[in-house]
Amino acid sequence: MSGGPLADRTVLVAGATSTSGAAVSRALVAAGAAVVAVGAREGGLEALRASVPQVTTQRCDLADRSAVDGLVSRLQADGTHVDGLVHLV
């Protein structure tokens, strides 16, 4: 990413498949952030990727501890360092 107040920052958006999650993801991308959008519904993640192609998506049910552990493992394996978190319920 280049430019913007959040350039070179990565923000994880939990609940990204909601209307507000998509709006927050768009705003963060516009501010220069790399966005990891997390949601439990693959269909919602596909729709988000279609409308905000700059995001990286991860499917995860945050109510499932083993799924969260898997998400953390995937992010670590990818070398993703999360600088900020937005959790939308």
PyMOL Python script that loads the backbone (N, CA, C, O; Angstrom):
from pymol import cmd

cmd.read_pdbstr("""\
ATOM      1  N   MET A   1       0.839  -1.175   0.000  1.00  0.00           N
ATOM      2  CA  MET A   1       0.000   0.000   0.000  1.00  0.00           C
ATOM      3  C   MET A   1       0.886   1.240   0.000  1.00  0.00           C
ATOM      4  O   MET A   1       1.959   1.257   0.602  1.00  0.00           O
ATOM      5  N   SER A   2       0.428   2.247  -0.668  1.00  0.00           N
ATOM      6  CA  SER A   2       1.160   3.504  -0.634  1.00  0.00           C
ATOM      7  C   SER A   2       0.197   4.627  -0.323  1.00  0.00           C
ATOM      8  O   SER A   2      -0.943   4.635  -0.788  1.00  0.00           O
ATOM      9  N   GLY A   3       0.666   5.571   0.467  1.00  0.00           N
ATOM     10  CA  GLY A   3      -0.155   6.718   0.800  1.00  0.00           C
ATOM     11  C   GLY A   3      -1.202   6.412   1.845  1.00  0.00           C
ATOM     12  O   GLY A   3      -1.494   5.255   2.144  1.00  0.00           O
ATOM     13  N   GLY A   4      -1.759   7.472   2.392  1.00  0.00           N
ATOM     14  CA  GLY A   4      -2.817   7.327   3.384  1.00  0.00           C
ATOM     15  C   GLY A   4      -2.265   7.216   4.784  1.00  0.00           C
ATOM     16  O   GLY A   4      -1.128   6.787   4.981  1.00  0.00           O
ATOM     17  N   PRO A   5      -3.071   7.604   5.761  1.00  0.00           N
ATOM     18  CA  PRO A   5      -2.623   7.593   7.152  1.00  0.00           C
ATOM     19  C   PRO A   5      -2.360   6.193   7.711  1.00  0.00           C
ATOM     20  O   PRO A   5      -1.677   6.054   8.726  1.00  0.00           O
ATOM     21  N   LEU A   6      -2.888   5.168   7.068  1.00  0.00           N
ATOM     22  CA  LEU A   6      -2.681   3.798   7.559  1.00  0.00           C
ATOM     23  C   LEU A   6      -1.773   2.990   6.638  1.00  0.00           C
ATOM     24  O   LEU A   6      -1.774   1.760   6.685  1.00  0.00           O
ATOM     25  N   ALA A   7      -1.005   3.674   5.806  1.00  0.00           N
ATOM     26  CA  ALA A   7      -0.077   2.976   4.914  1.00  0.00           C
ATOM     27  C   ALA A   7       0.864   2.109   5.744  1.00  0.00           C
ATOM     28  O   ALA A   7       1.299   2.506   6.825  1.00  0.00           O
ATOM     29  N   ASP A   8       1.168   0.938   5.236  1.00  0.00           N
ATOM     30  CA  ASP A   8       2.063  -0.015   5.896  1.00  0.00           C
ATOM     31  C   ASP A   8       1.501  -0.568   7.198  1.00  0.00           C
ATOM     32  O   ASP A   8       2.254  -1.059   8.039  1.00  0.00           O
ATOM     33  N   ARG A   9       0.196  -0.495   7.370  1.00  0.00           N
ATOM     34  CA  ARG A   9      -0.463  -1.070   8.540  1.00  0.00           C
ATOM     35  C   ARG A   9      -1.445  -2.138   8.080  1.00  0.00           C
ATOM     36  O   ARG A   9      -2.037  -2.036   7.005  1.00  0.00           O
ATOM     37  N   THR A  10      -1.609  -3.158   8.905  1.00  0.00           N
ATOM     38  CA  THR A  10      -2.575  -4.214   8.626  1.00  0.00           C
ATOM     39  C   THR A  10      -3.628  -4.203   9.719  1.00  0.00           C
ATOM     40  O   THR A  10      -3.312  -4.218  10.909  1.00  0.00           O
ATOM     41  N   VAL A  11      -4.888  -4.177   9.294  1.00  0.00           N
ATOM     42  CA  VAL A  11      -6.005  -4.163  10.238  1.00  0.00           C
ATOM     43  C   VAL A  11      -6.879  -5.380   9.971  1.00  0.00           C
ATOM     44  O   VAL A  11      -7.279  -5.625   8.833  1.00  0.00           O
ATOM     45  N   LEU A  12      -7.172  -6.138  11.014  1.00  0.00           N
ATOM     46  CA  LEU A  12      -8.083  -7.269  10.925  1.00  0.00           C
ATOM     47  C   LEU A  12      -9.477  -6.759  11.260  1.00  0.00           C
ATOM     48  O   LEU A  12      -9.689  -6.138  12.302  1.00  0.00           O
ATOM     49  N   VAL A  13     -10.423  -7.027  10.372  1.00  0.00           N
ATOM     50  CA  VAL A  13     -11.816  -6.636  10.597  1.00  0.00           C
ATOM     51  C   VAL A  13     -12.613  -7.908  10.858  1.00  0.00           C
ATOM     52  O   VAL A  13     -12.830  -8.705   9.946  1.00  0.00           O
ATOM     53  N   ALA A  14     -13.047  -8.098  12.096  1.00  0.00           N
ATOM     54  CA  ALA A  14     -13.867  -9.245  12.472  1.00  0.00           C
ATOM     55  C   ALA A  14     -15.328  -8.850  12.316  1.00  0.00           C
ATOM     56  O   ALA A  14     -15.740  -7.779  12.763  1.00  0.00           O
ATOM     57  N   GLY A  15     -16.102  -9.710  11.684  1.00  0.00           N
ATOM     58  CA  GLY A  15     -17.487  -9.371  11.371  1.00  0.00           C
ATOM     59  C   GLY A  15     -17.573  -8.606  10.066  1.00  0.00           C
ATOM     60  O   GLY A  15     -18.481  -7.800   9.858  1.00  0.00           O
ATOM     61  N   ALA A  16     -16.621  -8.868   9.196  1.00  0.00           N
ATOM     62  CA  ALA A  16     -16.484  -8.098   7.956  1.00  0.00           C
ATOM     63  C   ALA A  16     -17.590  -8.351   6.946  1.00  0.00           C
ATOM     64  O   ALA A  16     -17.736  -7.575   6.002  1.00  0.00           O
ATOM     65  N   THR A  17     -18.373  -9.406   7.110  1.00  0.00           N
ATOM     66  CA  THR A  17     -19.408  -9.709   6.121  1.00  0.00           C
ATOM     67  C   THR A  17     -20.699  -8.933   6.356  1.00  0.00           C
ATOM     68  O   THR A  17     -21.615  -8.993   5.536  1.00  0.00           O
ATOM     69  N   SER A  18     -20.777  -8.213   7.457  1.00  0.00           N
ATOM     70  CA  SER A  18     -21.960  -7.383   7.705  1.00  0.00           C
ATOM     71  C   SER A  18     -21.869  -6.112   6.865  1.00  0.00           C
ATOM     72  O   SER A  18     -20.816  -5.803   6.308  1.00  0.00           O
ATOM     73  N   THR A  19     -22.969  -5.386   6.777  1.00  0.00           N
ATOM     74  CA  THR A  19     -22.973  -4.120   6.044  1.00  0.00           C
ATOM     75  C   THR A  19     -21.955  -3.158   6.634  1.00  0.00           C
ATOM     76  O   THR A  19     -21.205  -2.514   5.900  1.00  0.00           O
ATOM     77  N   SER A  20     -21.926  -3.060   7.958  1.00  0.00           N
ATOM     78  CA  SER A  20     -20.958  -2.160   8.595  1.00  0.00           C
ATOM     79  C   SER A  20     -19.530  -2.669   8.424  1.00  0.00           C
ATOM     80  O   SER A  20     -18.603  -1.870   8.289  1.00  0.00           O
ATOM     81  N   GLY A  21     -19.345  -3.977   8.427  1.00  0.00           N
ATOM     82  CA  GLY A  21     -18.012  -4.545   8.217  1.00  0.00           C
ATOM     83  C   GLY A  21     -17.464  -4.229   6.842  1.00  0.00           C
ATOM     84  O   GLY A  21     -16.282  -3.916   6.695  1.00  0.00           O
ATOM     85  N   ALA A  22     -18.318  -4.309   5.836  1.00  0.00           N
ATOM     86  CA  ALA A  22     -17.891  -3.966   4.477  1.00  0.00           C
ATOM     87  C   ALA A  22     -17.545  -2.488   4.387  1.00  0.00           C
ATOM     88  O   ALA A  22     -16.567  -2.118   3.738  1.00  0.00           O
ATOM     89  N   ALA A  23     -18.341  -1.638   5.037  1.00  0.00           N
ATOM     90  CA  ALA A  23     -18.076  -0.195   5.019  1.00  0.00           C
ATOM     91  C   ALA A  23     -16.756   0.129   5.716  1.00  0.00           C
ATOM     92  O   ALA A  23     -15.974   0.941   5.220  1.00  0.00           O
ATOM     93  N   VAL A  24     -16.509  -0.496   6.848  1.00  0.00           N
ATOM     94  CA  VAL A  24     -15.255  -0.281   7.570  1.00  0.00           C
ATOM     95  C   VAL A  24     -14.080  -0.774   6.728  1.00  0.00           C
ATOM     96  O   VAL A  24     -13.048  -0.108   6.652  1.00  0.00           O
ATOM     97  N   SER A  25     -14.232  -1.927   6.102  1.00  0.00           N
ATOM     98  CA  SER A  25     -13.162  -2.461   5.251  1.00  0.00           C
ATOM     99  C   SER A  25     -12.839  -1.497   4.117  1.00  0.00           C
ATOM    100  O   SER A  25     -11.669  -1.241   3.832  1.00  0.00           O
ATOM    101  N   ARG A  26     -13.874  -0.961   3.466  1.00  0.00           N
ATOM    102  CA  ARG A  26     -13.669   0.020   2.386  1.00  0.00           C
ATOM    103  C   ARG A  26     -12.925   1.252   2.889  1.00  0.00           C
ATOM    104  O   ARG A  26     -11.990   1.729   2.246  1.00  0.00           O
ATOM    105  N   ALA A  27     -13.344   1.759   4.038  1.00  0.00           N
ATOM    106  CA  ALA A  27     -12.722   2.965   4.597  1.00  0.00           C
ATOM    107  C   ALA A  27     -11.259   2.718   4.958  1.00  0.00           C
ATOM    108  O   ALA A  27     -10.407   3.578   4.733  1.00  0.00           O
ATOM    109  N   LEU A  28     -10.970   1.553   5.514  1.00  0.00           N
ATOM    110  CA  LEU A  28      -9.589   1.234   5.870  1.00  0.00           C
ATOM    111  C   LEU A  28      -8.709   1.115   4.631  1.00  0.00           C
ATOM    112  O   LEU A  28      -7.581   1.608   4.619  1.00  0.00           O
ATOM    113  N   VAL A  29      -9.219   0.464   3.589  1.00  0.00           N
ATOM    114  CA  VAL A  29      -8.472   0.366   2.330  1.00  0.00           C
ATOM    115  C   VAL A  29      -8.222   1.764   1.772  1.00  0.00           C
ATOM    116  O   VAL A  29      -7.118   2.062   1.317  1.00  0.00           O
ATOM    117  N   ALA A  30      -9.236   2.619   1.805  1.00  0.00           N
ATOM    118  CA  ALA A  30      -9.089   3.989   1.303  1.00  0.00           C
ATOM    119  C   ALA A  30      -8.042   4.770   2.099  1.00  0.00           C
ATOM    120  O   ALA A  30      -7.401   5.674   1.565  1.00  0.00           O
ATOM    121  N   ALA A  31      -7.871   4.420   3.377  1.00  0.00           N
ATOM    122  CA  ALA A  31      -6.877   5.079   4.226  1.00  0.00           C
ATOM    123  C   ALA A  31      -5.494   4.459   4.076  1.00  0.00           C
ATOM    124  O   ALA A  31      -4.546   4.884   4.737  1.00  0.00           O
ATOM    125  N   GLY A  32      -5.375   3.456   3.208  1.00  0.00           N
ATOM    126  CA  GLY A  32      -4.076   2.865   2.917  1.00  0.00           C
ATOM    127  C   GLY A  32      -3.750   1.578   3.629  1.00  0.00           C
ATOM    128  O   GLY A  32      -2.668   1.027   3.425  1.00  0.00           O
ATOM    129  N   ALA A  33      -4.647   1.075   4.461  1.00  0.00           N
ATOM    130  CA  ALA A  33      -4.375  -0.142   5.227  1.00  0.00           C
ATOM    131  C   ALA A  33      -4.515  -1.389   4.363  1.00  0.00           C
ATOM    132  O   ALA A  33      -5.285  -1.428   3.403  1.00  0.00           O
ATOM    133  N   ALA A  34      -3.748  -2.399   4.733  1.00  0.00           N
ATOM    134  CA  ALA A  34      -3.993  -3.750   4.245  1.00  0.00           C
ATOM    135  C   ALA A  34      -5.057  -4.320   5.180  1.00  0.00           C
ATOM    136  O   ALA A  34      -4.917  -4.232   6.400  1.00  0.00           O
ATOM    137  N   VAL A  35      -6.108  -4.896   4.626  1.00  0.00           N
ATOM    138  CA  VAL A  35      -7.228  -5.364   5.439  1.00  0.00           C
ATOM    139  C   VAL A  35      -7.355  -6.877   5.344  1.00  0.00           C
ATOM    140  O   VAL A  35      -7.409  -7.446   4.253  1.00  0.00           O
ATOM    141  N   VAL A  36      -7.400  -7.520   6.514  1.00  0.00           N
ATOM    142  CA  VAL A  36      -7.731  -8.937   6.612  1.00  0.00           C
ATOM    143  C   VAL A  36      -9.165  -8.976   7.114  1.00  0.00           C
ATOM    144  O   VAL A  36      -9.434  -8.681   8.278  1.00  0.00           O
ATOM    145  N   ALA A  37     -10.078  -9.341   6.232  1.00  0.00           N
ATOM    146  CA  ALA A  37     -11.502  -9.368   6.550  1.00  0.00           C
ATOM    147  C   ALA A  37     -11.883 -10.774   6.996  1.00  0.00           C
ATOM    148  O   ALA A  37     -11.664 -11.745   6.272  1.00  0.00           O
ATOM    149  N   VAL A  38     -12.452 -10.875   8.190  1.00  0.00           N
ATOM    150  CA  VAL A  38     -12.790 -12.172   8.772  1.00  0.00           C
ATOM    151  C   VAL A  38     -14.299 -12.268   8.930  1.00  0.00           C
ATOM    152  O   VAL A  38     -14.950 -11.342   9.413  1.00  0.00           O
ATOM    153  N   GLY A  39     -14.841 -13.408   8.513  1.00  0.00           N
ATOM    154  CA  GLY A  39     -16.263 -13.663   8.659  1.00  0.00           C
ATOM    155  C   GLY A  39     -16.530 -15.151   8.674  1.00  0.00           C
ATOM    156  O   GLY A  39     -15.693 -15.945   8.242  1.00  0.00           O
ATOM    157  N   ALA A  40     -17.686 -15.527   9.165  1.00  0.00           N
ATOM    158  CA  ALA A  40     -18.040 -16.941   9.273  1.00  0.00           C
ATOM    159  C   ALA A  40     -18.696 -17.481   8.008  1.00  0.00           C
ATOM    160  O   ALA A  40     -18.715 -18.691   7.785  1.00  0.00           O
ATOM    161  N   ARG A  41     -19.237 -16.585   7.176  1.00  0.00           N
ATOM    162  CA  ARG A  41     -19.985 -17.028   5.991  1.00  0.00           C
ATOM    163  C   ARG A  41     -19.170 -16.835   4.715  1.00  0.00           C
ATOM    164  O   ARG A  41     -18.822 -15.709   4.360  1.00  0.00           O
ATOM    165  N   GLU A  42     -18.868 -17.934   4.028  1.00  0.00           N
ATOM    166  CA  GLU A  42     -18.082 -17.852   2.790  1.00  0.00           C
ATOM    167  C   GLU A  42     -18.781 -17.001   1.741  1.00  0.00           C
ATOM    168  O   GLU A  42     -18.127 -16.248   1.020  1.00  0.00           O
ATOM    169  N   GLY A  43     -20.101 -17.109   1.648  1.00  0.00           N
ATOM    170  CA  GLY A  43     -20.837 -16.297   0.678  1.00  0.00           C
ATOM    171  C   GLY A  43     -20.666 -14.810   0.931  1.00  0.00           C
ATOM    172  O   GLY A  43     -20.518 -14.027  -0.008  1.00  0.00           O
ATOM    173  N   GLY A  44     -20.684 -14.424   2.188  1.00  0.00           N
ATOM    174  CA  GLY A  44     -20.472 -13.026   2.544  1.00  0.00           C
ATOM    175  C   GLY A  44     -19.061 -12.567   2.228  1.00  0.00           C
ATOM    176  O   GLY A  44     -18.851 -11.431   1.802  1.00  0.00           O
ATOM    177  N   LEU A  45     -18.090 -13.454   2.438  1.00  0.00           N
ATOM    178  CA  LEU A  45     -16.705 -13.114   2.117  1.00  0.00           C
ATOM    179  C   LEU A  45     -16.515 -12.963   0.611  1.00  0.00           C
ATOM    180  O   LEU A  45     -15.787 -12.079   0.159  1.00  0.00           O
ATOM    181  N   GLU A  46     -17.171 -13.828  -0.168  1.00  0.00           N
ATOM    182  CA  GLU A  46     -17.100 -13.712  -1.634  1.00  0.00           C
ATOM    183  C   GLU A  46     -17.677 -12.378  -2.092  1.00  0.00           C
ATOM    184  O   GLU A  46     -17.100 -11.715  -2.955  1.00  0.00           O
ATOM    185  N   ALA A  47     -18.804 -11.984  -1.522  1.00  0.00           N
ATOM    186  CA  ALA A  47     -19.423 -10.706  -1.881  1.00  0.00           C
ATOM    187  C   ALA A  47     -18.509  -9.541  -1.502  1.00  0.00           C
ATOM    188  O   ALA A  47     -18.398  -8.569  -2.249  1.00  0.00           O
ATOM    189  N   LEU A  48     -17.862  -9.636  -0.357  1.00  0.00           N
ATOM    190  CA  LEU A  48     -16.943  -8.581   0.067  1.00  0.00           C
ATOM    191  C   LEU A  48     -15.759  -8.486  -0.887  1.00  0.00           C
ATOM    192  O   LEU A  48     -15.367  -7.387  -1.279  1.00  0.00           O
ATOM    193  N   ARG A  49     -15.188  -9.627  -1.263  1.00  0.00           N
ATOM    194  CA  ARG A  49     -14.067  -9.624  -2.221  1.00  0.00           C
ATOM    195  C   ARG A  49     -14.479  -9.006  -3.544  1.00  0.00           C
ATOM    196  O   ARG A  49     -13.684  -8.320  -4.186  1.00  0.00           O
ATOM    197  N   ALA A  50     -15.721  -9.246  -3.957  1.00  0.00           N
ATOM    198  CA  ALA A  50     -16.205  -8.684  -5.220  1.00  0.00           C
ATOM    199  C   ALA A  50     -16.336  -7.167  -5.137  1.00  0.00           C
ATOM    200  O   ALA A  50     -16.076  -6.468  -6.116  1.00  0.00           O
ATOM    201  N   SER A  51     -16.736  -6.655  -3.977  1.00  0.00           N
ATOM    202  CA  SER A  51     -16.946  -5.207  -3.848  1.00  0.00           C
ATOM    203  C   SER A  51     -15.699  -4.461  -3.370  1.00  0.00           C
ATOM    204  O   SER A  51     -15.549  -3.270  -3.640  1.00  0.00           O
ATOM    205  N   VAL A  52     -14.816  -5.150  -2.670  1.00  0.00           N
ATOM    206  CA  VAL A  52     -13.571  -4.538  -2.180  1.00  0.00           C
ATOM    207  C   VAL A  52     -12.432  -5.518  -2.479  1.00  0.00           C
ATOM    208  O   VAL A  52     -11.961  -6.215  -1.580  1.00  0.00           O
ATOM    209  N   PRO A  53     -11.991  -5.572  -3.734  1.00  0.00           N
ATOM    210  CA  PRO A  53     -11.018  -6.598  -4.126  1.00  0.00           C
ATOM    211  C   PRO A  53      -9.653  -6.476  -3.448  1.00  0.00           C
ATOM    212  O   PRO A  53      -8.856  -7.411  -3.515  1.00  0.00           O
ATOM    213  N   GLN A  54      -9.371  -5.362  -2.806  1.00  0.00           N
ATOM    214  CA  GLN A  54      -8.078  -5.188  -2.138  1.00  0.00           C
ATOM    215  C   GLN A  54      -7.977  -5.951  -0.820  1.00  0.00           C
ATOM    216  O   GLN A  54      -6.876  -6.118  -0.295  1.00  0.00           O
ATOM    217  N   VAL A  55      -9.090  -6.412  -0.280  1.00  0.00           N
ATOM    218  CA  VAL A  55      -9.046  -7.105   1.013  1.00  0.00           C
ATOM    219  C   VAL A  55      -8.572  -8.539   0.839  1.00  0.00           C
ATOM    220  O   VAL A  55      -8.731  -9.150  -0.218  1.00  0.00           O
ATOM    221  N   THR A  56      -7.992  -9.048   1.902  1.00  0.00           N
ATOM    222  CA  THR A  56      -7.690 -10.468   2.020  1.00  0.00           C
ATOM    223  C   THR A  56      -8.746 -11.028   2.957  1.00  0.00           C
ATOM    224  O   THR A  56      -9.010 -10.442   4.007  1.00  0.00           O
ATOM    225  N   THR A  57      -9.349 -12.142   2.600  1.00  0.00           N
ATOM    226  CA  THR A  57     -10.409 -12.686   3.447  1.00  0.00           C
ATOM    227  C   THR A  57      -9.971 -13.982   4.116  1.00  0.00           C
ATOM    228  O   THR A  57      -9.178 -14.751   3.574  1.00  0.00           O
ATOM    229  N   GLN A  58     -10.508 -14.196   5.299  1.00  0.00           N
ATOM    230  CA  GLN A  58     -10.292 -15.419   6.060  1.00  0.00           C
ATOM    231  C   GLN A  58     -11.625 -15.839   6.653  1.00  0.00           C
ATOM    232  O   GLN A  58     -12.299 -15.049   7.314  1.00  0.00           O
ATOM    233  N   ARG A  59     -12.001 -17.093   6.411  1.00  0.00           N
ATOM    234  CA  ARG A  59     -13.235 -17.621   7.000  1.00  0.00           C
ATOM    235  C   ARG A  59     -12.920 -18.123   8.400  1.00  0.00           C
ATOM    236  O   ARG A  59     -11.994 -18.911   8.594  1.00  0.00           O
ATOM    237  N   CYS A  60     -13.701 -17.658   9.378  1.00  0.00           N
ATOM    238  CA  CYS A  60     -13.493 -18.082  10.759  1.00  0.00           C
ATOM    239  C   CYS A  60     -14.727 -17.744  11.580  1.00  0.00           C
ATOM    240  O   CYS A  60     -15.225 -16.619  11.533  1.00  0.00           O
ATOM    241  N   ASP A  61     -15.216 -18.715  12.327  1.00  0.00           N
ATOM    242  CA  ASP A  61     -16.286 -18.486  13.298  1.00  0.00           C
ATOM    243  C   ASP A  61     -15.609 -18.151  14.621  1.00  0.00           C
ATOM    244  O   ASP A  61     -15.036 -19.028  15.268  1.00  0.00           O
ATOM    245  N   LEU A  62     -15.673 -16.896  15.022  1.00  0.00           N
ATOM    246  CA  LEU A  62     -14.965 -16.454  16.219  1.00  0.00           C
ATOM    247  C   LEU A  62     -15.528 -17.042  17.507  1.00  0.00           C
ATOM    248  O   LEU A  62     -14.911 -16.902  18.563  1.00  0.00           O
ATOM    249  N   ALA A  63     -16.685 -17.696  17.446  1.00  0.00           N
ATOM    250  CA  ALA A  63     -17.241 -18.377  18.614  1.00  0.00           C
ATOM    251  C   ALA A  63     -16.633 -19.766  18.797  1.00  0.00           C
ATOM    252  O   ALA A  63     -16.880 -20.426  19.806  1.00  0.00           O
ATOM    253  N   ASP A  64     -15.843 -20.207  17.826  1.00  0.00           N
ATOM    254  CA  ASP A  64     -15.233 -21.540  17.840  1.00  0.00           C
ATOM    255  C   ASP A  64     -13.736 -21.391  18.116  1.00  0.00           C
ATOM    256  O   ASP A  64     -12.983 -20.947  17.249  1.00  0.00           O
ATOM    257  N   ARG A  65     -13.311 -21.760  19.311  1.00  0.00           N
ATOM    258  CA  ARG A  65     -11.915 -21.575  19.726  1.00  0.00           C
ATOM    259  C   ARG A  65     -10.935 -22.252  18.771  1.00  0.00           C
ATOM    260  O   ARG A  65      -9.894 -21.675  18.458  1.00  0.00           O
ATOM    261  N   SER A  66     -11.241 -23.457  18.303  1.00  0.00           N
ATOM    262  CA  SER A  66     -10.312 -24.137  17.399  1.00  0.00           C
ATOM    263  C   SER A  66     -10.230 -23.410  16.053  1.00  0.00           C
ATOM    264  O   SER A  66      -9.175 -23.399  15.419  1.00  0.00           O
ATOM    265  N   ALA A  67     -11.331 -22.807  15.620  1.00  0.00           N
ATOM    266  CA  ALA A  67     -11.308 -22.023  14.379  1.00  0.00           C
ATOM    267  C   ALA A  67     -10.444 -20.777  14.552  1.00  0.00           C
ATOM    268  O   ALA A  67      -9.716 -20.394  13.636  1.00  0.00           O
ATOM    269  N   VAL A  68     -10.522 -20.147  15.719  1.00  0.00           N
ATOM    270  CA  VAL A  68      -9.692 -18.968  16.000  1.00  0.00           C
ATOM    271  C   VAL A  68      -8.217 -19.365  16.031  1.00  0.00           C
ATOM    272  O   VAL A  68      -7.368 -18.660  15.487  1.00  0.00           O
ATOM    273  N   ASP A  69      -7.916 -20.497  16.669  1.00  0.00           N
ATOM    274  CA  ASP A  69      -6.534 -20.983  16.687  1.00  0.00           C
ATOM    275  C   ASP A  69      -6.031 -21.219  15.263  1.00  0.00           C
ATOM    276  O   ASP A  69      -4.882 -20.910  14.944  1.00  0.00           O
ATOM    277  N   GLY A  70      -6.895 -21.767  14.414  1.00  0.00           N
ATOM    278  CA  GLY A  70      -6.531 -21.988  13.013  1.00  0.00           C
ATOM    279  C   GLY A  70      -6.277 -20.683  12.278  1.00  0.00           C
ATOM    280  O   GLY A  70      -5.345 -20.587  11.479  1.00  0.00           O
ATOM    281  N   LEU A  71      -7.101 -19.677  12.545  1.00  0.00           N
ATOM    282  CA  LEU A  71      -6.910 -18.360  11.935  1.00  0.00           C
ATOM    283  C   LEU A  71      -5.555 -17.782  12.334  1.00  0.00           C
ATOM    284  O   LEU A  71      -4.806 -17.295  11.487  1.00  0.00           O
ATOM    285  N   VAL A  72      -5.249 -17.840  13.615  1.00  0.00           N
ATOM    286  CA  VAL A  72      -3.964 -17.323  14.099  1.00  0.00           C
ATOM    287  C   VAL A  72      -2.813 -18.062  13.422  1.00  0.00           C
ATOM    288  O   VAL A  72      -1.841 -17.439  12.995  1.00  0.00           O
ATOM    289  N   SER A  73      -2.916 -19.368  13.323  1.00  0.00           N
ATOM    290  CA  SER A  73      -1.868 -20.161  12.672  1.00  0.00           C
ATOM    291  C   SER A  73      -1.694 -19.770  11.211  1.00  0.00           C
ATOM    292  O   SER A  73      -0.568 -19.656  10.729  1.00  0.00           O
ATOM    293  N   ARG A  74      -2.812 -19.560  10.498  1.00  0.00           N
ATOM    294  CA  ARG A  74      -2.728 -19.162   9.081  1.00  0.00           C
ATOM    295  C   ARG A  74      -2.081 -17.794   8.932  1.00  0.00           C
ATOM    296  O   ARG A  74      -1.253 -17.588   8.044  1.00  0.00           O
ATOM    297  N   LEU A  75      -2.454 -16.863   9.793  1.00  0.00           N
ATOM    298  CA  LEU A  75      -1.866 -15.519   9.724  1.00  0.00           C
ATOM    299  C   LEU A  75      -0.369 -15.567  10.025  1.00  0.00           C
ATOM    300  O   LEU A  75       0.423 -14.902   9.356  1.00  0.00           O
ATOM    301  N   GLN A  76       0.017 -16.349  11.025  1.00  0.00           N
ATOM    302  CA  GLN A  76       1.436 -16.482  11.349  1.00  0.00           C
ATOM    303  C   GLN A  76       2.196 -17.132  10.199  1.00  0.00           C
ATOM    304  O   GLN A  76       3.296 -16.698   9.860  1.00  0.00           O
ATOM    305  N   ALA A  77       1.620 -18.166   9.599  1.00  0.00           N
ATOM    306  CA  ALA A  77       2.277 -18.859   8.488  1.00  0.00           C
ATOM    307  C   ALA A  77       2.462 -17.943   7.284  1.00  0.00           C
ATOM    308  O   ALA A  77       3.440 -18.068   6.547  1.00  0.00           O
ATOM    309  N   ASP A  78       1.518 -17.020   7.087  1.00  0.00           N
ATOM    310  CA  ASP A  78       1.608 -16.063   5.980  1.00  0.00           C
ATOM    311  C   ASP A  78       2.532 -14.896   6.302  1.00  0.00           C
ATOM    312  O   ASP A  78       2.831 -14.086   5.424  1.00  0.00           O
ATOM    313  N   GLY A  79       2.989 -14.798   7.547  1.00  0.00           N
ATOM    314  CA  GLY A  79       3.824 -13.675   7.957  1.00  0.00           C
ATOM    315  C   GLY A  79       3.041 -12.394   8.163  1.00  0.00           C
ATOM    316  O   GLY A  79       3.601 -11.299   8.105  1.00  0.00           O
ATOM    317  N   THR A  80       1.738 -12.531   8.403  1.00  0.00           N
ATOM    318  CA  THR A  80       0.884 -11.361   8.595  1.00  0.00           C
ATOM    319  C   THR A  80       1.016 -10.839  10.020  1.00  0.00           C
ATOM    320  O   THR A  80       0.778 -11.567  10.984  1.00  0.00           O
ATOM    321  N   HIS A  81       1.394  -9.579  10.140  1.00  0.00           N
ATOM    322  CA  HIS A  81       1.467  -8.898  11.439  1.00  0.00           C
ATOM    323  C   HIS A  81       0.270  -7.960  11.519  1.00  0.00           C
ATOM    324  O   HIS A  81       0.142  -7.044  10.706  1.00  0.00           O
ATOM    325  N   VAL A  82      -0.594  -8.181  12.477  1.00  0.00           N
ATOM    326  CA  VAL A  82      -1.797  -7.364  12.623  1.00  0.00           C
ATOM    327  C   VAL A  82      -1.485  -6.183  13.539  1.00  0.00           C
ATOM    328  O   VAL A  82      -1.072  -6.358  14.685  1.00  0.00           O
ATOM    329  N   ASP A  83      -1.692  -4.976  13.006  1.00  0.00           N
ATOM    330  CA  ASP A  83      -1.440  -3.752  13.765  1.00  0.00           C
ATOM    331  C   ASP A  83      -2.680  -3.254  14.500  1.00  0.00           C
ATOM    332  O   ASP A  83      -2.570  -2.550  15.504  1.00  0.00           O
ATOM    333  N   GLY A  84      -3.856  -3.618  14.000  1.00  0.00           N
ATOM    334  CA  GLY A  84      -5.089  -3.142  14.613  1.00  0.00           C
ATOM    335  C   GLY A  84      -6.225  -4.114  14.384  1.00  0.00           C
ATOM    336  O   GLY A  84      -6.174  -4.948  13.479  1.00  0.00           O
ATOM    337  N   LEU A  85      -7.247  -4.001  15.208  1.00  0.00           N
ATOM    338  CA  LEU A  85      -8.401  -4.894  15.144  1.00  0.00           C
ATOM    339  C   LEU A  85      -9.678  -4.076  15.266  1.00  0.00           C
ATOM    340  O   LEU A  85      -9.807  -3.226  16.148  1.00  0.00           O
ATOM    341  N   VAL A  86     -10.614  -4.344  14.373  1.00  0.00           N
ATOM    342  CA  VAL A  86     -11.963  -3.794  14.483  1.00  0.00           C
ATOM    343  C   VAL A  86     -12.889  -4.996  14.610  1.00  0.00           C
ATOM    344  O   VAL A  86     -12.943  -5.837  13.713  1.00  0.00           O
ATOM    345  N   HIS A  87     -13.623  -5.082  15.728  1.00  0.00           N
ATOM    346  CA  HIS A  87     -14.520  -6.214  15.961  1.00  0.00           C
ATOM    347  C   HIS A  87     -15.956  -5.706  15.920  1.00  0.00           C
ATOM    348  O   HIS A  87     -16.405  -4.993  16.818  1.00  0.00           O
ATOM    349  N   LEU A  88     -16.655  -6.082  14.874  1.00  0.00           N
ATOM    350  CA  LEU A  88     -18.052  -5.681  14.702  1.00  0.00           C
ATOM    351  C   LEU A  88     -18.944  -6.850  15.060  1.00  0.00           C
ATOM    352  O   LEU A  88     -18.738  -7.964  14.579  1.00  0.00           O
ATOM    353  N   VAL A  89     -19.922  -6.608  15.893  1.00  0.00           N
ATOM    354  CA  VAL A  89     -20.811  -7.678  16.343  1.00  0.00           C
ATOM    355  C   VAL A  89     -22.149  -7.536  15.656  1.00  0.00           C
ATOM    356  O   VAL A  89     -23.052  -8.339  15.892  1.00  0.00           O
TER     357      VAL A  89
END
""", "prot")
cmd.dss("prot")
cmd.show_as("cartoon", "prot")
cmd.util.cbc("prot")
cmd.orient("prot")
